Amino acid sequence: MITFTEGQNKFNFRVAGIAVHRDRILLHTTLQDDFWNLPGGRVEFQESTDQALIREIREELGIDIQIDKLLYVNEDFFEYDRMKYHETGFYYTFSFPEGHEILDREGEFPGIEDGGRLIFKWFTIEELQGLSVYPVELKTDIMSVIDGSADLKHRIHQP
């Protein structure tokens, strides 16, 4: 995976996915975090970002997905766990196989990677508005994702 640490600074090359089904969006968190984010992970050397997302969802949920389109190239600068992060992320929309049981899941459920370390949940658009979620633009952009009008954006977030 492409990540580097230098002192208190850390760089991540990340990929994440936006899955929307019946006006609900899939997010994940961990027991230690007080925020939610999009499923995904770090890109590996010699791996394209779309293939990295397919691999990450397979590792986290055991499901093969279909990539729809690239929506964001996101540069984030933030602090987490006493480290200063510089993260470059590619954010795609994706679809689960039609009729897959994950589309009907209710409440929180564990992923399969690392003994269920990641906790997943589908949120309605209304619920999303009350969450601490990253990237924060997801709250305002979600309707354009749902109706398919979202265009590719490059964003830089600095504190």
LUMRO-399329 format. One record per atom (N, C-alpha, C): x, y, z negated; residue number from 1. Coordinates in steps of 0.05 Angstrom, whole numbers, plus 5000, padded with zeros to 4 digits. Layout:
+------+------+------+-----+
!   c1 !   c2 !   c3 ! pos !
+------+------+------+-----+
!    X !    Y !    Z ! NUM !
...
+------+------+------+-----+
//
This chain:
+------+------+------+-----+
!   c1 !   c2 !   c3 ! pos !
+------+------+------+-----+
! 5017 ! 4976 ! 5000 !   1 !
! 5000 ! 5000 ! 5000 !   1 !
! 5018 ! 5025 ! 5000 !   1 !
! 5007 ! 5046 ! 5012 !   2 !
! 5023 ! 5070 ! 5015 !   2 !
! 5017 ! 5089 ! 4992 !   2 !
! 5035 ! 5088 ! 4973 !   3 !
! 5034 ! 5106 ! 4949 !   3 !
! 5062 ! 5110 ! 4940 !   3 !
! 5068 ! 5134 ! 4931 !   4 !
! 5095 ! 5141 ! 4922 !   4 !
! 5092 ! 5157 ! 4896 !   4 !
! 5111 ! 5153 ! 4878 !   5 !
! 5112 ! 5168 ! 4853 !   5 !
! 5139 ! 5181 ! 4851 !   5 !
! 5138 ! 5207 ! 4843 !   6 !
! 5163 ! 5222 ! 4838 !   6 !
! 5158 ! 5238 ! 4813 !   6 !
! 5169 ! 5230 ! 4791 !   7 !
! 5164 ! 5243 ! 4765 !   7 !
! 5135 ! 5241 ! 4758 !   7 !
! 5122 ! 5264 ! 4753 !   8 !
! 5093 ! 5265 ! 4746 !   8 !
! 5076 ! 5268 ! 4771 !   8 !
! 5087 ! 5266 ! 4795 !   9 !
! 5072 ! 5270 ! 4820 !   9 !
! 5068 ! 5243 ! 4833 !   9 !
! 5044 ! 5240 ! 4845 !  10 !
! 5038 ! 5215 ! 4859 !  10 !
! 5024 ! 5221 ! 4885 !  10 !
! 5032 ! 5207 ! 4907 !  11 !
! 5020 ! 5210 ! 4933 !  11 !
! 5005 ! 5184 ! 4939 !  11 !
! 4980 ! 5186 ! 4948 !  12 !
! 4964 ! 5163 ! 4957 !  12 !
! 4955 ! 5168 ! 4986 !  12 !
! 4956 ! 5148 ! 5002 !  13 !
! 4943 ! 5148 ! 5029 !  13 !
! 4919 ! 5130 ! 5026 !  13 !
! 4895 ! 5142 ! 5025 !  14 !
! 4871 ! 5128 ! 5018 !  14 !
! 4851 ! 5127 ! 5041 !  14 !
! 4834 ! 5107 ! 5040 !  15 !
! 4812 ! 5104 ! 5058 !  15 !
! 4787 ! 5098 ! 5042 !  15 !
! 4764 ! 5109 ! 5050 !  16 !
! 4740 ! 5104 ! 5035 !  16 !
! 4716 ! 5103 ! 5054 !  16 !
! 4695 ! 5091 ! 5044 !  17 !
! 4672 ! 5088 ! 5062 !  17 !
! 4646 ! 5098 ! 5050 !  17 !
! 4629 ! 5107 ! 5067 !  18 !
! 4602 ! 5116 ! 5060 !  18 !
! 4582 ! 5097 ! 5072 !  18 !
! 4569 ! 5082 ! 5054 !  19 !
! 4547 ! 5064 ! 5062 !  19 !
! 4521 ! 5075 ! 5052 !  19 !
! 4503 ! 5079 ! 5070 !  20 !
! 4476 ! 5089 ! 5063 !  20 !
! 4456 ! 5069 ! 5073 !  20 !
! 4437 ! 5061 ! 5055 !  21 !
! 4416 ! 5043 ! 5063 !  21 !
! 4390 ! 5051 ! 5048 !  21 !
! 4369 ! 5055 ! 5063 !  22 !
! 4343 ! 5064 ! 5051 !  22 !
! 4347 ! 5088 ! 5033 !  22 !
! 4361 ! 5108 ! 5044 !  23 !
! 4367 ! 5133 ! 5030 !  23 !
! 4380 ! 5130 ! 5003 !  23 !
! 4396 ! 5109 ! 5001 !  24 !
! 4413 ! 5104 ! 4978 !  24 !
! 4442 ! 5102 ! 4987 !  24 !
! 4460 ! 5111 ! 4970 !  25 !
! 4489 ! 5110 ! 4976 !  25 !
! 4503 ! 5093 ! 4956 !  25 !
! 4522 ! 5077 ! 4966 !  26 !
! 4537 ! 5059 ! 4948 !  26 !
! 4562 ! 5073 ! 4937 !  26 !
! 4565 ! 5073 ! 4911 !  27 !
! 4588 ! 5085 ! 4897 !  27 !
! 4599 ! 5064 ! 4878 !  27 !
! 4624 ! 5070 ! 4869 !  28 !
! 4635 ! 5053 ! 4848 !  28 !
! 4650 ! 5069 ! 4827 !  28 !
! 4655 ! 5057 ! 4804 !  29 !
! 4669 ! 5069 ! 4782 !  29 !
! 4684 ! 5047 ! 4768 !  29 !
! 4697 ! 5054 ! 4746 !  30 !
! 4710 ! 5034 ! 4728 !  30 !
! 4700 ! 5039 ! 4700 !  30 !
! 4705 ! 5021 ! 4682 !  31 !
! 4696 ! 5025 ! 4654 !  31 !
! 4710 ! 5049 ! 4641 !  31 !
! 4735 ! 5056 ! 4650 !  32 !
! 4750 ! 5077 ! 4638 !  32 !
! 4743 ! 5105 ! 4649 !  32 !
! 4730 ! 5106 ! 4673 !  33 !
! 4724 ! 5132 ! 4686 !  33 !
! 4697 ! 5142 ! 4679 !  33 !
! 4694 ! 5169 ! 4680 !  34 !
! 4668 ! 5181 ! 4676 !  34 !
! 4658 ! 5195 ! 4701 !  34 !
! 4667 ! 5184 ! 4724 !  35 !
! 4658 ! 5195 ! 4750 !  35 !
! 4655 ! 5171 ! 4769 !  35 !
! 4642 ! 5177 ! 4791 !  36 !
! 4637 ! 5157 ! 4812 !  36 !
! 4651 ! 5166 ! 4837 !  36 !
! 4658 ! 5147 ! 4854 !  37 !
! 4669 ! 5154 ! 4880 !  37 !
! 4662 ! 5132 ! 4901 !  37 !
! 4670 ! 5138 ! 4925 !  38 !
! 4664 ! 5120 ! 4947 !  38 !
! 4683 ! 5096 ! 4947 !  38 !
! 4672 ! 5072 ! 4954 !  39 !
! 4689 ! 5048 ! 4955 !  39 !
! 4711 ! 5051 ! 4976 !  39 !
! 4734 ! 5039 ! 4970 !  40 !
! 4757 ! 5040 ! 4988 !  40 !
! 4782 ! 5035 ! 4972 !  40 !
! 4804 ! 5043 ! 4983 !  41 !
! 4830 ! 5039 ! 4970 !  41 !
! 4852 ! 5050 ! 4987 !  41 !
! 4876 ! 5040 ! 4981 !  42 !
! 4900 ! 5050 ! 4995 !  42 !
! 4906 ! 5035 ! 5020 !  42 !
! 4915 ! 5050 ! 5040 !  43 !
! 4923 ! 5038 ! 5065 !  43 !
! 4951 ! 5025 ! 5062 !  43 !
! 4955 ! 5003 ! 5076 !  44 !
! 4980 ! 4989 ! 5075 !  44 !
! 4997 ! 4997 ! 5099 !  44 !
! 5023 ! 4993 ! 5098 !  45 !
! 5041 ! 4998 ! 5120 !  45 !
! 5032 ! 4982 ! 5145 !  45 !
! 5034 ! 4995 ! 5168 !  46 !
! 5027 ! 4982 ! 5194 !  46 !
! 4997 ! 4974 ! 5195 !  46 !
! 4980 ! 4988 ! 5181 !  47 !
! 4951 ! 4983 ! 5181 !  47 !
! 4936 ! 5008 ! 5188 !  47 !
! 4918 ! 5006 ! 5207 !  48 !
! 4902 ! 5029 ! 5215 !  48 !
! 4881 ! 5035 ! 5192 !  48 !
! 4872 ! 5059 ! 5191 !  49 !
! 4853 ! 5066 ! 5169 !  49 !
! 4827 ! 5051 ! 5171 !  49 !
! 4816 ! 5047 ! 5195 !  50 !
! 4791 ! 5032 ! 5197 !  50 !
! 4795 ! 5003 ! 5188 !  50 !
! 4817 ! 4990 ! 5196 !  51 !
! 4823 ! 4963 ! 5187 !  51 !
! 4828 ! 4962 ! 5157 !  51 !
! 4839 ! 4983 ! 5146 !  52 !
! 4844 ! 4984 ! 5117 !  52 !
! 4817 ! 4984 ! 5102 !  52 !
! 4797 ! 4999 ! 5113 !  53 !
! 4771 ! 5000 ! 5099 !  53 !
! 4758 ! 4973 ! 5101 !  53 !
! 4759 ! 4960 ! 5124 !  54 !
! 4748 ! 4933 ! 5127 !  54 !
! 4760 ! 4914 ! 5106 !  54 !
! 4787 ! 4915 ! 5104 !  55 !
! 4801 ! 4898 ! 5084 !  55 !
! 4793 ! 4905 ! 5056 !  55 !
! 4792 ! 4930 ! 5049 !  56 !
! 4786 ! 4938 ! 5022 !  56 !
! 4758 ! 4929 ! 5013 !  56 !
! 4738 ! 4932 ! 5031 !  57 !
! 4711 ! 4923 ! 5024 !  57 !
! 4710 ! 4893 ! 5022 !  57 !
! 4725 ! 4879 ! 5039 !  58 !
! 4726 ! 4850 ! 5036 !  58 !
! 4738 ! 4842 ! 5009 !  58 !
! 4760 ! 4856 ! 5001 !  59 !
! 4773 ! 4850 ! 4976 !  59 !
! 4755 ! 4857 ! 4952 !  59 !
! 4741 ! 4879 ! 4953 !  60 !
! 4725 ! 4889 ! 4931 !  60 !
! 4698 ! 4875 ! 4929 !  60 !
! 4686 ! 4868 ! 4952 !  61 !
! 4658 ! 4857 ! 4951 !  61 !
! 4656 ! 4830 ! 4966 !  61 !
! 4676 ! 4821 ! 4980 !  62 !
! 4674 ! 4796 ! 4994 !  62 !
! 4656 ! 4797 ! 5019 !  62 !
! 4653 ! 4820 ! 5031 !  63 !
! 4635 ! 4824 ! 5053 !  63 !
! 4650 ! 4836 ! 5077 !  63 !
! 4645 ! 4826 ! 5101 !  64 !
! 4656 ! 4838 ! 5125 !  64 !
! 4637 ! 4860 ! 5135 !  64 !
! 4647 ! 4884 ! 5139 !  65 !
! 4630 ! 4907 ! 5146 !  65 !
! 4635 ! 4915 ! 5175 !  65 !
! 4618 ! 4933 ! 5184 !  66 !
! 4621 ! 4945 ! 5211 !  66 !
! 4627 ! 4975 ! 5207 !  66 !
! 4649 ! 4985 ! 5218 !  67 !
! 4656 ! 5013 ! 5216 !  67 !
! 4638 ! 5028 ! 5236 !  67 !
! 4627 ! 5050 ! 5227 !  68 !
! 4610 ! 5066 ! 5245 !  68 !
! 4626 ! 5089 ! 5257 !  68 !
! 4634 ! 5109 ! 5240 !  69 !
! 4650 ! 5131 ! 5251 !  69 !
! 4665 ! 5145 ! 5229 !  69 !
! 4687 ! 5158 ! 5237 !  70 !
! 4703 ! 5174 ! 5219 !  70 !
! 4689 ! 5201 ! 5214 !  70 !
! 4685 ! 5208 ! 5188 !  71 !
! 4672 ! 5233 ! 5181 !  71 !
! 4691 ! 5255 ! 5171 !  71 !
! 4709 ! 5247 ! 5153 !  72 !
! 4727 ! 5266 ! 5140 !  72 !
! 4756 ! 5257 ! 5141 !  72 !
! 4773 ! 5276 ! 5143 !  73 !
! 4801 ! 5273 ! 5135 !  73 !
! 4803 ! 5292 ! 5112 !  73 !
! 4809 ! 5282 ! 5088 !  74 !
! 4807 ! 5297 ! 5064 !  74 !
! 4834 ! 5298 ! 5050 !  74 !
! 4843 ! 5321 ! 5044 !  75 !
! 4868 ! 5325 ! 5028 !  75 !
! 4860 ! 5334 ! 5000 !  75 !
! 4867 ! 5320 ! 4980 !  76 !
! 4860 ! 5326 ! 4952 !  76 !
! 4884 ! 5330 ! 4935 !  76 !
! 4883 ! 5349 ! 4918 !  77 !
! 4904 ! 5354 ! 4898 !  77 !
! 4889 ! 5355 ! 4871 !  77 !
! 4896 ! 5336 ! 4853 !  78 !
! 4881 ! 5334 ! 4828 !  78 !
! 4899 ! 5321 ! 4807 !  78 !
! 4889 ! 5322 ! 4782 !  79 !
! 4903 ! 5309 ! 4760 !  79 !
! 4886 ! 5286 ! 4750 !  79 !
! 4899 ! 5263 ! 4745 !  80 !
! 4886 ! 5239 ! 4735 !  80 !
! 4906 ! 5223 ! 4719 !  80 !
! 4898 ! 5215 ! 4696 !  81 !
! 4915 ! 5198 ! 4679 !  81 !
! 4944 ! 5209 ! 4676 !  81 !
! 4945 ! 5235 ! 4671 !  82 !
! 4970 ! 5250 ! 4666 !  82 !
! 4988 ! 5252 ! 4690 !  82 !
! 4978 ! 5247 ! 4714 !  83 !
! 4993 ! 5249 ! 4738 !  83 !
! 4981 ! 5271 ! 4756 !  83 !
! 4997 ! 5284 ! 4771 !  84 !
! 4988 ! 5304 ! 4792 !  84 !
! 4988 ! 5289 ! 4818 !  84 !
! 4964 ! 5287 ! 4830 !  85 !
! 4960 ! 5272 ! 4855 !  85 !
! 4959 ! 5290 ! 4879 !  85 !
! 4970 ! 5280 ! 4900 !  86 !
! 4967 ! 5290 ! 4927 !  86 !
! 4957 ! 5266 ! 4943 !  86 !
! 4932 ! 5268 ! 4951 !  87 !
! 4919 ! 5245 ! 4964 !  87 !
! 4908 ! 5254 ! 4992 !  87 !
! 4915 ! 5238 ! 5012 !  88 !
! 4904 ! 5242 ! 5038 !  88 !
! 4886 ! 5219 ! 5043 !  88 !
! 4861 ! 5225 ! 5050 !  89 !
! 4841 ! 5204 ! 5054 !  89 !
! 4826 ! 5206 ! 5080 !  89 !
! 4820 ! 5183 ! 5091 !  90 !
! 4803 ! 5180 ! 5115 !  90 !
! 4777 ! 5169 ! 5106 !  90 !
! 4754 ! 5182 ! 5111 !  91 !
! 4728 ! 5174 ! 5102 !  91 !
! 4710 ! 5167 ! 5126 !  91 !
! 4701 ! 5142 ! 5126 !  92 !
! 4685 ! 5131 ! 5147 !  92 !
! 4657 ! 5124 ! 5138 !  92 !
! 4637 ! 5125 ! 5156 !  93 !
! 4612 ! 5112 ! 5150 !  93 !
! 4615 ! 5083 ! 5159 !  93 !
! 4601 ! 5066 ! 5144 !  94 !
! 4602 ! 5037 ! 5151 !  94 !
! 4575 ! 5024 ! 5145 !  94 !
! 4571 ! 5000 ! 5156 !  95 !
! 4547 ! 4985 ! 5152 !  95 !
! 4553 ! 4957 ! 5142 !  95 !
! 4536 ! 4947 ! 5125 !  96 !
! 4537 ! 4919 ! 5117 !  96 !
! 4521 ! 4903 ! 5137 !  96 !
! 4526 ! 4877 ! 5139 !  97 !
! 4510 ! 4860 ! 5157 !  97 !
! 4480 ! 4863 ! 5150 !  97 !
! 4464 ! 4864 ! 5171 !  98 !
! 4435 ! 4866 ! 5167 !  98 !
! 4425 ! 4843 ! 5151 !  98 !
! 4408 ! 4849 ! 5131 !  99 !
! 4396 ! 4828 ! 5114 !  99 !
! 4414 ! 4818 ! 5092 !  99 !
! 4438 ! 4829 ! 5089 ! 100 !
! 4456 ! 4819 ! 5068 ! 100 !
! 4444 ! 4826 ! 5041 ! 100 !
! 4448 ! 4809 ! 5021 ! 101 !
! 4436 ! 4812 ! 4995 ! 101 !
! 4446 ! 4838 ! 4981 ! 101 !
! 4469 ! 4848 ! 4987 ! 102 !
! 4478 ! 4872 ! 4974 ! 102 !
! 4460 ! 4896 ! 4979 ! 102 !
! 4447 ! 4896 ! 5002 ! 103 !
! 4429 ! 4918 ! 5009 ! 103 !
! 4405 ! 4921 ! 4990 ! 103 !
! 4398 ! 4899 ! 4976 ! 104 !
! 4375 ! 4899 ! 4958 ! 104 !
! 4383 ! 4899 ! 4929 ! 104 !
! 4409 ! 4902 ! 4923 ! 105 !
! 4418 ! 4902 ! 4895 ! 105 !
! 4407 ! 4925 ! 4880 ! 105 !
! 4400 ! 4921 ! 4855 ! 106 !
! 4390 ! 4942 ! 4837 ! 106 !
! 4409 ! 4943 ! 4813 ! 106 !
! 4412 ! 4967 ! 4802 ! 107 !
! 4428 ! 4970 ! 4778 ! 107 !
! 4458 ! 4967 ! 4785 ! 107 !
! 4474 ! 4966 ! 4763 ! 108 !
! 4503 ! 4963 ! 4767 ! 108 !
! 4510 ! 4934 ! 4771 ! 108 !
! 4530 ! 4929 ! 4787 ! 109 !
! 4540 ! 4902 ! 4791 ! 109 !
! 4570 ! 4903 ! 4796 ! 109 !
! 4584 ! 4882 ! 4787 ! 110 !
! 4613 ! 4882 ! 4789 ! 110 !
! 4623 ! 4874 ! 4817 ! 110 !
! 4646 ! 4884 ! 4824 ! 111 !
! 4659 ! 4875 ! 4849 ! 111 !
! 4673 ! 4849 ! 4842 ! 111 !
! 4686 ! 4837 ! 4862 ! 112 !
! 4700 ! 4812 ! 4858 ! 112 !
! 4730 ! 4815 ! 4854 ! 112 !
! 4741 ! 4838 ! 4860 ! 113 !
! 4770 ! 4843 ! 4858 ! 113 !
! 4777 ! 4848 ! 4829 ! 113 !
! 4801 ! 4839 ! 4821 ! 114 !
! 4812 ! 4844 ! 4794 ! 114 !
! 4792 ! 4837 ! 4772 ! 114 !
! 4778 ! 4814 ! 4775 ! 115 !
! 4760 ! 4805 ! 4754 ! 115 !
! 4736 ! 4824 ! 4749 ! 115 !
! 4727 ! 4837 ! 4770 ! 116 !
! 4704 ! 4855 ! 4767 ! 116 !
! 4710 ! 4882 ! 4756 ! 116 !
! 4735 ! 4891 ! 4759 ! 117 !
! 4743 ! 4917 ! 4748 ! 117 !
! 4726 ! 4940 ! 4758 ! 117 !
! 4719 ! 4938 ! 4784 ! 118 !
! 4702 ! 4959 ! 4796 ! 118 !
! 4673 ! 4953 ! 4792 ! 118 !
! 4658 ! 4974 ! 4785 ! 119 !
! 4629 ! 4971 ! 4780 ! 119 !
! 4615 ! 4987 ! 4803 ! 119 !
! 4597 ! 4974 ! 4817 ! 120 !
! 4583 ! 4986 ! 4839 ! 120 !
! 4554 ! 4991 ! 4832 ! 120 !
! 4543 ! 5011 ! 4846 ! 121 !
! 4514 ! 5017 ! 4843 ! 121 !
! 4505 ! 5033 ! 4867 ! 121 !
! 4480 ! 5027 ! 4876 ! 122 !
! 4467 ! 5043 ! 4896 ! 122 !
! 4453 ! 5066 ! 4882 ! 122 !
! 4456 ! 5091 ! 4892 ! 123 !
! 4443 ! 5114 ! 4881 ! 123 !
! 4426 ! 5128 ! 4902 ! 123 !
! 4403 ! 5137 ! 4893 ! 124 !
! 4386 ! 5153 ! 4911 ! 124 !
! 4398 ! 5180 ! 4914 ! 124 !
! 4389 ! 5194 ! 4934 ! 125 !
! 4399 ! 5221 ! 4939 ! 125 !
! 4394 ! 5239 ! 4915 ! 125 !
! 4372 ! 5236 ! 4902 ! 126 !
! 4365 ! 5252 ! 4879 ! 126 !
! 4384 ! 5246 ! 4856 ! 126 !
! 4390 ! 5220 ! 4851 ! 127 !
! 4408 ! 5212 ! 4830 ! 127 !
! 4436 ! 5222 ! 4836 ! 127 !
! 4444 ! 5222 ! 4861 ! 128 !
! 4471 ! 5232 ! 4869 ! 128 !
! 4476 ! 5260 ! 4859 ! 128 !
! 4455 ! 5277 ! 4861 ! 129 !
! 4458 ! 5305 ! 4853 ! 129 !
! 4466 ! 5309 ! 4824 ! 129 !
! 4458 ! 5290 ! 4806 ! 130 !
! 4465 ! 5293 ! 4778 ! 130 !
! 4490 ! 5279 ! 4769 ! 130 !
! 4505 ! 5267 ! 4788 ! 131 !
! 4529 ! 5253 ! 4781 ! 131 !
! 4554 ! 5269 ! 4784 ! 131 !
! 4574 ! 5261 ! 4769 ! 132 !
! 4601 ! 5271 ! 4774 ! 132 !
! 4612 ! 5252 ! 4795 ! 132 !
! 4616 ! 5262 ! 4820 ! 133 !
! 4623 ! 5245 ! 4842 ! 133 !
! 4645 ! 5258 ! 4859 ! 133 !
! 4663 ! 5242 ! 4870 ! 134 !
! 4684 ! 5252 ! 4887 ! 134 !
! 4684 ! 5237 ! 4913 ! 134 !
! 4687 ! 5251 ! 4936 ! 135 !
! 4690 ! 5279 ! 4939 ! 135 !
! 4664 ! 5294 ! 4933 ! 135 !
! 4667 ! 5318 ! 4921 ! 136 !
! 4644 ! 5333 ! 4912 ! 136 !
! 4625 ! 5341 ! 4935 ! 136 !
! 4636 ! 5344 ! 4960 ! 137 !
! 4620 ! 5352 ! 4983 ! 137 !
! 4599 ! 5331 ! 4990 ! 137 !
! 4603 ! 5307 ! 4980 ! 138 !
! 4584 ! 5286 ! 4986 ! 138 !
! 4556 ! 5294 ! 4978 ! 138 !
! 4553 ! 5309 ! 4956 ! 139 !
! 4527 ! 5318 ! 4947 ! 139 !
! 4513 ! 5336 ! 4967 ! 139 !
! 4529 ! 5353 ! 4980 ! 140 !
! 4516 ! 5372 ! 5000 ! 140 !
! 4516 ! 5361 ! 5028 ! 140 !
! 4533 ! 5342 ! 5034 ! 141 !
! 4535 ! 5331 ! 5061 ! 141 !
! 4518 ! 5306 ! 5066 ! 141 !
! 4507 ! 5295 ! 5045 ! 142 !
! 4495 ! 5269 ! 5047 ! 142 !
! 4471 ! 5269 ! 5067 ! 142 !
! 4456 ! 5290 ! 5069 ! 143 !
! 4434 ! 5290 ! 5088 ! 143 !
! 4444 ! 5288 ! 5117 ! 143 !
! 4466 ! 5302 ! 5123 ! 144 !
! 4476 ! 5300 ! 5150 ! 144 !
! 4488 ! 5272 ! 5156 ! 144 !
! 4496 ! 5258 ! 5135 ! 145 !
! 4505 ! 5231 ! 5138 ! 145 !
! 4481 ! 5213 ! 5144 ! 145 !
! 4460 ! 5217 ! 5129 ! 146 !
! 4436 ! 5201 ! 5133 ! 146 !
! 4423 ! 5205 ! 5160 ! 146 !
! 4421 ! 5230 ! 5169 ! 147 !
! 4408 ! 5235 ! 5195 ! 147 !
! 4426 ! 5232 ! 5219 ! 147 !
! 4452 ! 5227 ! 5214 ! 148 !
! 4471 ! 5222 ! 5235 ! 148 !
! 4482 ! 5247 ! 5248 ! 148 !
! 4477 ! 5270 ! 5237 ! 149 !
! 4487 ! 5295 ! 5249 ! 149 !
! 4514 ! 5304 ! 5238 ! 149 !
! 4526 ! 5289 ! 5220 ! 150 !
! 4552 ! 5297 ! 5208 ! 150 !
! 4573 ! 5296 ! 5230 ! 150 !
! 4590 ! 5317 ! 5229 ! 151 !
! 4613 ! 5319 ! 5248 ! 151 !
! 4639 ! 5316 ! 5233 ! 151 !
! 4660 ! 5308 ! 5247 ! 152 !
! 4686 ! 5305 ! 5235 ! 152 !
! 4696 ! 5331 ! 5223 ! 152 !
! 4706 ! 5329 ! 5198 ! 153 !
! 4716 ! 5353 ! 5184 ! 153 !
! 4743 ! 5346 ! 5172 ! 153 !
! 4760 ! 5367 ! 5170 ! 154 !
! 4785 ! 5365 ! 5156 ! 154 !
! 4783 ! 5384 ! 5132 ! 154 !
! 4787 ! 5374 ! 5109 ! 155 !
! 4783 ! 5390 ! 5084 ! 155 !
! 4808 ! 5388 ! 5068 ! 155 !
! 4814 ! 5410 ! 5054 ! 156 !
! 4836 ! 5411 ! 5035 ! 156 !
! 4825 ! 5422 ! 5009 ! 156 !
! 4828 ! 5406 ! 4988 ! 157 !
! 4819 ! 5413 ! 4961 ! 157 !
! 4842 ! 5418 ! 4943 ! 157 !
! 4844 ! 5442 ! 4933 ! 158 !
! 4865 ! 5448 ! 4913 ! 158 !
! 4852 ! 5460 ! 4889 ! 158 !
! 4862 ! 5454 ! 4865 ! 159 !
! 4851 ! 5464 ! 4840 ! 159 !
! 4854 ! 5494 ! 4838 ! 159 !
+------+------+------+-----+
//
